[in-house]
Amino acid sequence: MRPFIFAIAAAWLCWSSDVSAQDKGTAEQHGKASVYSDRLQGKKTASGARMDQSAMTAASRKLPLGAKAKVTNLKTGKTADVKINDGGPVPKERVIDVSKKAADQLGIKKEEGLAPVKVEAKPADQPTPQLREKVEQAARH
């Protein structure tokens, strides 16, 4: 009976430490989100792609280009999954700029301009091993 109990305990410990290791790699920021200016529609972003207000994209200083992130509006509880395709935002008090489509999904009204948000990027959600590593690095800084 004892070996069986030890085996179950060992399996549980391995599983639980793996889960916490994944959580540790999450890059998380709290701050203000703003909406991309309409003047930037069609302009080249840092990724080389053209800015498209109808796409679920965003700009971040902390997260690498191509990373996927979940943005949560802390005022409304609404969320949006975005792809980071640009650097910025320029004002230091903001943590992310989002496209018009992402802003609509988050419930950020144009007249309000800013919203309190949480930005999360998990290594496991990234499309490539290189992005997983870069997001883990961002989480450590």
N, CA, C and O atoms as a DFTB+ gen file, in Angstrom:
564 C
 N C O
     1  1       0.819      -1.193       0.000
     2  2       0.000       0.000       0.000
     3  2       0.867       1.263       0.000
     4  3       0.553       2.238      -0.681
     5  1       1.962       1.235       0.771
     6  2       2.835       2.409       0.843
     7  2       3.406       2.812      -0.514
     8  3       3.369       3.995      -0.852
     9  1       3.940       1.866      -1.314
    10  2       4.480       2.264      -2.623
    11  2       3.421       2.941      -3.497
    12  3       3.720       3.875      -4.241
    13  1       2.195       2.462      -3.397
    14  2       1.113       3.048      -4.183
    15  2       0.875       4.502      -3.770
    16  3       0.719       5.373      -4.626
    17  1       0.846       4.762      -2.480
    18  2       0.635       6.120      -1.972
    19  2       1.792       7.021      -2.395
    20  3       1.572       8.161      -2.803
    21  1       3.032       6.514      -2.300
    22  2       4.191       7.302      -2.722
    23  2       4.135       7.614      -4.214
    24  3       4.493       8.714      -4.635
    25  1       3.687       6.647      -5.012
    26  2       3.598       6.860      -6.461
    27  2       2.589       7.954      -6.781
    28  3       2.841       8.807      -7.633
    29  1       1.454       7.930      -6.104
    30  2       0.428       8.953      -6.324
    31  2       0.953      10.322      -5.877
    32  3       0.766      11.316      -6.577
    33  1       1.596      10.372      -4.736
    34  2       2.147      11.635      -4.235
    35  2       3.206      12.185      -5.184
    36  3       3.230      13.385      -5.457
    37  1       4.080      11.318      -5.687
    38  2       5.124      11.758      -6.618
    39  2       4.512      12.283      -7.913
    40  3       4.949      13.306      -8.440
    41  1       3.500      11.581      -8.424
    42  2       2.840      12.033      -9.656
    43  2       2.181      13.388      -9.443
    44  3       2.267      14.256     -10.311
    45  1       1.526      13.583      -8.307
    46  2       0.876      14.856      -8.020
    47  2       1.898      15.985      -7.909
    48  3       1.673      17.080      -8.425
    49  1       3.024      15.723      -7.236
    50  2       4.064      16.742      -7.107
    51  2       4.643      17.138      -8.459
    52  3       4.876      18.320      -8.709
    53  1       4.878      16.168      -9.330
    54  2       5.401      16.475     -10.673
    55  2       4.404      17.319     -11.449
    56  3       4.785      18.297     -12.091
    57  1       3.124      16.948     -11.397
    58  2       2.100      17.687     -12.127
    59  2       1.958      19.108     -11.587
    60  3       1.893      20.058     -12.367
    61  1       1.909      19.265     -10.256
    62  2       1.688      20.587      -9.690
    63  2       2.879      21.507      -9.907
    64  3       2.683      22.707     -10.099
    65  1       4.112      20.992      -9.886
    66  2       5.272      21.853     -10.119
    67  2       5.330      22.278     -11.576
    68  3       5.802      23.376     -11.872
    69  1       4.863      21.437     -12.498
    70  2       4.817      21.782     -13.907
    71  2       3.827      22.922     -14.143
    72  3       4.103      23.838     -14.917
    73  1       2.685      22.863     -13.481
    74  2       1.681      23.908     -13.636
    75  2       2.221      25.240     -13.122
    76  3       2.055      26.264     -13.785
    77  1       2.858      25.246     -11.965
    78  2       3.368      26.505     -11.435
    79  2       4.520      27.030     -12.267
    80  3       4.704      28.244     -12.363
    81  1       5.305      26.142     -12.873
    82  2       6.389      26.598     -13.738
    83  2       5.821      27.322     -14.954
    84  3       6.395      28.315     -15.400
    85  1       4.705      26.842     -15.497
    86  2       4.081      27.519     -16.633
    87  2       3.571      28.892     -16.205
    88  3       3.723      29.868     -16.941
    89  1       2.964      28.973     -15.017
    90  2       2.432      30.243     -14.539
    91  2       3.548      31.263     -14.327
    92  3       3.348      32.452     -14.575
    93  1       4.716      30.817     -13.874
    94  2       5.831      31.724     -13.610
    95  2       6.305      32.430     -14.873
    96  3       6.808      33.550     -14.797
    97  1       6.154      31.797     -16.027
    98  2       6.638      32.381     -17.268
    99  2       5.709      33.406     -17.887
   100  3       6.034      33.973     -18.931
   101  1       4.560      33.662     -17.273
   102  2       3.592      34.600     -17.841
   103  2       4.093      36.037     -17.684
   104  3       4.419      36.480     -16.583
   105  1       4.147      36.746     -18.799
   106  2       4.481      38.171     -18.775
   107  2       3.182      38.925     -18.512
   108  3       2.216      38.783     -19.260
   109  1       3.160      39.716     -17.463
   110  2       1.936      40.420     -17.082
   111  2       2.237      41.889     -16.801
   112  3       3.241      42.224     -16.172
   113  1       1.351      42.751     -17.277
   114  2       1.463      44.187     -17.030
   115  2       0.096      44.737     -16.653
   116  3      -0.932      44.261     -17.134
   117  1       0.096      45.729     -15.802
   118  2      -1.109      46.473     -15.459
   119  2      -0.842      47.931     -15.803
   120  3       0.249      48.447     -15.557
   121  1      -1.834      48.584     -16.368
   122  2      -1.674      49.987     -16.723
   123  2      -2.822      50.448     -17.589
   124  3      -3.930      49.918     -17.514
   125  1      -2.543      51.441     -18.410
   126  2      -3.564      52.020     -19.274
   127  2      -3.399      51.533     -20.709
   128  3      -2.284      51.388     -21.212
   129  1      -4.524      51.286     -21.349
   130  2      -4.548      50.965     -22.778
   131  2      -5.131      52.154     -23.518
   132  3      -6.026      52.838     -23.022
   133  1      -4.610      52.386     -24.705
   134  2      -5.162      53.422     -25.570
   135  2      -5.505      52.786     -26.906
   136  3      -5.106      51.658     -27.196
   137  1      -6.249      53.527     -27.714
   138  2      -6.670      53.050     -29.032
   139  2      -5.798      53.721     -30.082
   140  3      -5.572      54.930     -30.036
   141  1      -5.307      52.918     -31.036
   142  2      -4.522      53.457     -32.147
   143  2      -5.267      54.602     -32.823
   144  3      -6.487      54.552     -32.980
   145  1      -4.549      55.604     -33.209
   146  2      -5.122      56.726     -33.944
   147  2      -5.554      56.273     -35.342
   148  3      -4.889      55.448     -35.968
   149  1      -6.658      56.814     -35.815
   150  2      -7.119      56.513     -37.179
   151  2      -6.101      56.967     -38.225
   152  3      -6.073      56.432     -39.333
   153  1      -5.267      57.949     -37.881
   154  2      -4.246      58.444     -38.814
   155  2      -3.224      57.364     -39.161
   156  3      -2.546      57.460     -40.184
   157  1      -3.108      56.332     -38.315
   158  2      -2.115      55.281     -38.556
   159  2      -2.617      54.160     -39.463
   160  3      -1.845      53.283     -39.849
   161  1      -3.917      54.185     -39.809
   162  2      -4.478      53.157     -40.688
   163  2      -3.667      53.075     -41.980
   164  3      -3.472      54.079     -42.665
   165  1      -3.199      51.871     -42.303
   166  2      -2.460      51.649     -43.544
   167  2      -0.966      51.921     -43.452
   168  3      -0.219      51.566     -44.364
   169  1      -0.518      52.545     -42.368
   170  2       0.919      52.823     -42.198
   171  2       1.628      51.540     -41.779
   172  3       1.028      50.649     -41.177
   173  1       2.931      51.461     -42.112
   174  2       3.712      50.287     -41.728
   175  2       3.942      50.263     -40.224
   176  3       4.224      51.291     -39.608
   177  1       3.816      49.068     -39.641
   178  2       4.114      48.869     -38.228
   179  2       5.549      48.341     -38.111
   180  3       6.205      48.090     -39.121
   181  1       6.021      48.177     -36.897
   182  2       7.382      47.674     -36.665
   183  2       7.575      46.264     -37.226
   184  3       8.696      45.873     -37.550
   185  1       6.486      45.503     -37.340
   186  2       6.585      44.140     -37.881
   187  2       6.673      44.136     -39.405
   188  3       6.968      43.106     -40.010
   189  1       6.419      45.284     -40.021
   190  2       6.407      45.363     -41.481
   191  2       5.006      45.285     -42.062
   192  3       4.790      45.645     -43.219
   193  1       4.058      44.819     -41.269
   194  2       2.666      44.743     -41.721
   195  2       2.047      46.138     -41.687
   196  3       2.502      47.007     -40.944
   197  1       1.029      46.342     -42.475
   198  2       0.294      47.609     -42.479
   199  2      -0.702      47.615     -41.318
   200  3      -1.328      46.599     -41.014
   201  1      -0.834      48.765     -40.683
   202  2      -1.800      48.901     -39.590
   203  2      -3.197      48.706     -40.142
   204  3      -3.587      49.332     -41.127
   205  1      -3.944      47.828     -39.492
   206  2      -5.311      47.519     -39.911
   207  2      -6.211      47.619     -38.685
   208  3      -6.174      46.754     -37.809
   209  1      -7.014      48.670     -38.626
   210  2      -7.893      48.896     -37.480
   211  2      -8.939      47.791     -37.320
   212  3      -9.537      47.662     -36.251
   213  1      -9.171      46.989     -38.374
   214  2     -10.170      45.916     -38.289
   215  2      -9.544      44.577     -37.886
   216  3     -10.226      43.553     -37.877
   217  1      -8.250      44.582     -37.553
   218  2      -7.572      43.363     -37.098
   219  2      -7.395      43.421     -35.584
   220  3      -7.436      44.497     -34.989
   221  1      -7.200      42.271     -34.972
   222  2      -7.001      42.183     -33.518
   223  2      -5.506      42.284     -33.227
   224  3      -4.840      41.286     -32.952
   225  1      -4.992      43.521     -33.294
   226  2      -3.561      43.754     -33.116
   227  2      -3.319      44.805     -32.044
   228  3      -4.232      45.502     -31.601
   229  1      -2.033      44.895     -31.638
   230  2      -1.675      45.848     -30.589
   231  2      -0.201      46.194     -30.664
   232  3       0.580      45.521     -31.337
   233  1       0.167      47.259     -29.958
   234  2       1.562      47.689     -29.840
   235  2       1.972      47.579     -28.379
   236  3       1.224      47.963     -27.480
   237  1       3.176      47.048     -28.154
   238  2       3.687      46.888     -26.791
   239  2       5.179      47.150     -26.772
   240  3       5.897      46.761     -27.694
   241  1       5.649      47.809     -25.720
   242  2       7.091      47.988     -25.530
   243  2       7.708      46.746     -24.918
   244  3       8.873      46.445     -25.180
   245  1       6.950      46.017     -24.108
   246  2       7.497      44.886     -23.358
   247  2       7.469      43.568     -24.131
   248  3       8.413      42.781     -24.046
   249  1       6.402      43.322     -24.878
   250  2       6.240      42.024     -25.545
   251  2       6.861      42.026     -26.940
   252  3       6.863      43.051     -27.622
   253  1       7.388      40.872     -27.362
   254  2       8.030      40.796     -28.674
   255  2       7.016      40.820     -29.817
   256  3       5.862      40.425     -29.653
   257  1       7.471      41.288     -30.968
   258  2       6.626      41.283     -32.162
   259  2       6.206      39.860     -32.479
   260  3       7.021      38.938     -32.430
   261  1       4.934      39.682     -32.804
   262  2       4.401      38.365     -33.133
   263  2       3.793      37.634     -31.943
   264  3       3.109      36.626     -32.122
   265  1       4.035      38.129     -30.728
   266  2       3.492      37.474     -29.530
   267  2       1.975      37.624     -29.476
   268  3       1.409      38.605     -29.958
   269  1       1.342      36.633     -28.882
   270  2      -0.097      36.688     -28.643
   271  2      -0.313      37.052     -27.187
   272  3       0.375      36.543     -26.301
   273  1      -1.272      37.935     -26.941
   274  2      -1.542      38.392     -25.578
   275  2      -3.041      38.503     -25.351
   276  3      -3.822      38.708     -26.281
   277  1      -3.415      38.361     -24.092
   278  2      -4.805      38.553     -23.674
   279  2      -4.860      39.879     -22.920
   280  3      -4.116      40.093     -21.962
   281  1      -5.746      40.762     -23.361
   282  2      -5.922      42.065     -22.717
   283  2      -7.278      42.034     -22.014
   284  3      -8.291      41.673     -22.614
   285  1      -7.284      42.416     -20.739
   286  2      -8.526      42.466     -19.962
   287  2      -8.779      43.903     -19.529
   288  3      -7.931      44.530     -18.894
   289  1      -9.946      44.413     -19.876
   290  2     -10.368      45.745     -19.415
   291  2     -10.805      45.580     -17.959
   292  3     -11.811      44.924     -17.690
   293  1     -10.071      46.160     -17.029
   294  2     -10.347      45.980     -15.609
   295  2     -11.620      46.704     -15.163
   296  3     -12.147      46.435     -14.083
   297  1     -12.105      47.614     -15.991
   298  2     -13.335      48.349     -15.680
   299  2     -14.577      47.542     -16.074
   300  3     -15.579      47.539     -15.359
   301  1     -14.495      46.855     -17.226
   302  2     -15.666      46.137     -17.747
   303  2     -15.555      44.626     -17.610
   304  3     -16.569      43.929     -17.652
   305  1     -14.332      44.103     -17.445
   306  2     -14.124      42.658     -17.391
   307  2     -14.044      42.015     -18.768
   308  3     -13.815      40.810     -18.875
   309  1     -14.228      42.804     -19.823
   310  2     -14.176      42.256     -21.181
   311  2     -12.731      41.970     -21.573
   312  3     -11.804      42.637     -21.113
   313  1     -12.554      40.957     -22.440
   314  2     -11.209      40.566     -22.864
   315  2     -11.091      40.562     -24.386
   316  3     -12.084      40.492     -25.111
   317  1      -9.844      40.640     -24.840
   318  2      -9.549      40.547     -26.268
   319  2      -8.202      39.858     -26.425
   320  3      -7.255      40.159     -25.698
   321  1      -8.120      38.937     -27.370
   322  2      -6.859      38.292     -27.715
   323  2      -6.267      39.041     -28.897
   324  3      -6.902      39.175     -29.943
   325  1      -5.040      39.527     -28.721
   326  2      -4.403      40.338     -29.758
   327  2      -3.049      39.766     -30.136
   328  3      -2.459      38.974     -29.402
   329  1      -2.573      40.185     -31.295
   330  2      -1.227      39.856     -31.751
   331  2      -0.411      41.149     -31.727
   332  3      -0.848      42.176     -32.247
   333  1       0.764      41.094     -31.125
   334  2       1.628      42.269     -31.051
   335  2       2.326      42.433     -32.401
   336  3       3.094      41.568     -32.821
   337  1       2.049      43.558     -33.079
   338  2       2.669      43.789     -34.387
   339  2       3.385      45.130     -34.478
   340  3       3.842      45.533     -35.548
   341  1       3.478      45.822     -33.332
   342  2       4.125      47.132     -33.351
   343  2       4.755      47.417     -31.991
   344  3       4.373      46.840     -30.973
   345  1       5.720      48.317     -32.004
   346  2       6.324      48.787     -30.757
   347  2       5.524      49.959     -30.232
   348  3       4.689      50.516     -30.945
   349  1       5.766      50.326     -29.026
   350  2       5.017      51.445     -28.445
   351  2       4.189      50.920     -27.310
   352  3       4.428      49.790     -26.883
   353  1       3.253      51.638     -26.797
   354  2       2.842      52.978     -27.182
   355  2       3.895      54.021     -26.776
   356  3       4.729      53.785     -25.901
   357  1       3.826      55.159     -27.429
   358  2       4.815      56.198     -27.179
   359  2       4.704      56.770     -25.762
   360  3       5.721      56.860     -25.075
   361  1       3.498      57.166     -25.293
   362  2       3.430      57.693     -23.924
   363  2       3.792      56.605     -22.905
   364  3       3.233      55.509     -22.944
   365  1       4.706      56.901     -22.013
   366  2       5.226      55.915     -21.063
   367  2       4.181      55.424     -20.061
   368  3       4.321      54.325     -19.523
   369  1       3.137      56.215     -19.798
   370  2       2.136      55.794     -18.816
   371  2       1.180      54.732     -19.367
   372  3       0.352      54.198     -18.628
   373  1       1.292      54.432     -20.646
   374  2       0.434      53.412     -21.261
   375  2       1.234      52.135     -21.476
   376  3       2.425      52.182     -21.785
   377  1       0.574      50.995     -21.310
   378  2       1.268      49.721     -21.496
   379  2       0.979      49.086     -22.845
   380  3       1.733      48.226     -23.301
   381  1      -0.120      49.506     -23.495
   382  2      -0.481      48.892     -24.776
   383  2      -1.385      49.836     -25.563
   384  3      -2.202      50.560     -24.993
   385  1      -1.220      49.813     -26.887
   386  2      -2.144      50.461     -27.823
   387  2      -2.870      49.330     -28.536
   388  3      -2.240      48.360     -28.958
   389  1      -4.166      49.440     -28.673
   390  2      -4.929      48.393     -29.351
   391  2      -5.631      48.948     -30.584
   392  3      -5.925      50.141     -30.666
   393  1      -5.893      48.061     -31.541
   394  2      -6.622      48.451     -32.746
   395  2      -8.067      48.780     -32.382
   396  3      -8.529      48.463     -31.286
   397  1      -8.769      49.413     -33.302
   398  2     -10.165      49.781     -33.078
   399  2     -11.015      48.541     -32.811
   400  3     -11.879      48.561     -31.934
   401  1     -10.778      47.464     -33.562
   402  2     -11.560      46.237     -33.366
   403  2     -11.329      45.675     -31.965
   404  3     -12.284      45.271     -31.302
   405  1     -10.079      45.642     -31.505
   406  2      -9.790      45.149     -30.156
   407  2     -10.412      46.072     -29.111
   408  3     -10.940      45.600     -28.104
   409  1     -10.351      47.392     -29.344
   410  2     -10.946      48.357     -28.413
   411  2     -12.450      48.133     -28.298
   412  3     -13.011      48.184     -27.203
   413  1     -13.099      47.886     -29.436
   414  2     -14.539      47.617     -29.422
   415  2     -14.846      46.373     -28.585
   416  3     -15.793      46.366     -27.799
   417  1     -14.044      45.326     -28.758
   418  2     -14.257      44.091     -28.011
   419  2     -14.021      44.307     -26.508
   420  3     -14.688      43.700     -25.671
   421  1     -13.068      45.175     -26.187
   422  2     -12.756      45.468     -24.784
   423  2     -13.734      46.457     -24.146
   424  3     -13.753      46.619     -22.926
   425  1     -14.538      47.110     -24.971
   426  2     -15.478      48.102     -24.452
   427  2     -14.823      49.438     -24.160
   428  3     -15.300      50.191     -23.312
   429  1     -13.723      49.744     -24.862
   430  2     -13.064      51.036     -24.700
   431  2     -13.736      52.014     -25.652
   432  3     -13.686      51.841     -26.870
   433  1     -14.352      53.022     -25.104
   434  2     -15.044      54.024     -25.917
   435  2     -14.049      55.068     -26.406
   436  3     -13.154      55.483     -25.670
   437  1     -14.217      55.484     -27.653
   438  2     -13.326      56.470     -28.264
   439  2     -13.244      57.752     -27.427
   440  3     -12.164      58.316     -27.245
   441  1     -14.401      58.206     -26.918
   442  2     -14.415      59.448     -26.155
   443  2     -13.694      59.322     -24.806
   444  3     -13.220      60.321     -24.266
   445  1     -13.610      58.098     -24.258
   446  2     -12.860      57.887     -23.019
   447  2     -11.357      57.860     -23.301
   448  3     -10.556      58.370     -22.517
   449  1     -10.995      57.262     -24.422
   450  2      -9.597      57.238     -24.844
   451  2      -8.717      56.212     -24.172
   452  3      -7.948      55.528     -24.848
   453  1      -8.805      56.084     -22.862
   454  2      -7.957      55.167     -22.107
   455  2      -8.808      54.242     -21.247
   456  3      -9.939      54.565     -20.885
   457  1      -8.233      53.078     -20.929
   458  2      -8.912      52.156     -20.022
   459  2      -7.869      51.429     -19.187
   460  3      -6.773      51.148     -19.673
   461  1      -8.198      51.118     -17.925
   462  2      -7.286      50.329     -17.108
   463  2      -7.320      48.873     -17.574
   464  3      -8.391      48.286     -17.728
   465  1      -6.144      48.301     -17.796
   466  2      -6.082      46.939     -18.338
   467  2      -5.024      46.085     -17.649
   468  3      -4.119      46.574     -16.972
   469  1      -5.189      44.789     -17.860
   470  2      -4.159      43.811     -17.530
   471  2      -3.806      43.135     -18.852
   472  3      -4.687      42.705     -19.596
   473  1      -2.504      43.047     -19.135
   474  2      -2.022      42.396     -20.356
   475  2      -1.258      41.151     -19.928
   476  3      -0.336      41.229     -19.116
   477  1      -1.644      39.999     -20.479
   478  2      -0.987      38.733     -20.143
   479  2      -0.530      38.027     -21.415
   480  3      -1.281      37.911     -22.383
   481  1       0.698      37.565     -21.395
   482  2       1.208      36.739     -22.488
   483  2       1.805      35.493     -21.860
   484  3       2.730      35.579     -21.052
   485  1       1.280      34.342     -22.230
   486  2       1.754      33.074     -21.686
   487  2       2.640      32.380     -22.714
   488  3       2.288      32.309     -23.891
   489  1       3.773      31.877     -22.281
   490  2       4.660      31.175     -23.212
   491  2       3.942      30.059     -23.974
   492  3       4.164      29.892     -25.173
   493  1       3.101      29.308     -23.306
   494  2       2.413      28.178     -23.938
   495  2       1.484      28.607     -25.072
   496  3       1.168      27.797     -25.943
   497  1       1.041      29.866     -25.078
   498  2       0.122      30.362     -26.107
   499  2       0.826      30.887     -27.353
   500  3       0.168      31.272     -28.319
   501  1       2.153      30.907     -27.341
   502  2       2.905      31.517     -28.441
   503  2       3.071      30.534     -29.603
   504  3       3.198      29.330     -29.381
   505  1       3.071      31.043     -30.845
   506  2       3.105      30.169     -32.019
   507  2       4.467      29.530     -32.334
   508  3       4.521      28.556     -33.084
   509  1       5.547      30.050     -31.786
   510  2       6.870      29.478     -32.091
   511  2       7.696      29.316     -30.817
   512  3       7.450      30.004     -29.826
   513  1       8.673      28.410     -30.840
   514  2       9.557      28.259     -29.675
   515  2      10.321      29.551     -29.367
   516  3      10.552      29.869     -28.200
   517  1      10.712      30.294     -30.403
   518  2      11.436      31.547     -30.187
   519  2      10.573      32.556     -29.433
   520  3      11.059      33.233     -28.526
   521  1       9.297      32.660     -29.802
   522  2       8.399      33.587     -29.104
   523  2       8.123      33.116     -27.680
   524  3       7.997      33.936     -26.772
   525  1       8.027      31.796     -27.475
   526  2       7.840      31.282     -26.117
   527  2       8.999      31.729     -25.230
   528  3       8.796      32.170     -24.099
   529  1      10.210      31.610     -25.756
   530  2      11.400      32.003     -25.006
   531  2      11.419      33.516     -24.745
   532  3      11.737      33.955     -23.640
   533  1      11.079      34.300     -25.761
   534  2      11.078      35.758     -25.591
   535  2      10.041      36.221     -24.587
   536  3      10.283      37.169     -23.840
   537  1       8.878      35.560     -24.557
   538  2       7.843      35.916     -23.584
   539  2       8.307      35.542     -22.182
   540  3       8.056      36.283     -21.231
   541  1       8.978      34.407     -22.041
   542  2       9.539      34.028     -20.736
   543  2      10.563      35.066     -20.272
   544  3      10.607      35.416     -19.092
   545  1      11.384      35.554     -21.202
   546  2      12.359      36.597     -20.871
   547  2      11.649      37.885     -20.449
   548  3      12.058      38.533     -19.486
   549  1      10.603      38.250     -21.160
   550  2       9.830      39.449     -20.812
   551  2       9.213      39.322     -19.427
   552  3       9.088      40.311     -18.705
   553  1       8.828      38.108     -19.057
   554  2       8.221      37.884     -17.741
   555  2       9.239      38.091     -16.623
   556  3       8.874      38.480     -15.513
   557  1      10.495      37.835     -16.909
   558  2      11.542      37.987     -15.893
   559  2      11.955      39.449     -15.710
   560  3      12.602      39.778     -14.715
   561  1      11.600      40.323     -16.636
   562  2      12.022      41.734     -16.551
   563  2      10.896      42.638     -16.156
   564  3      11.088      43.849     -16.041
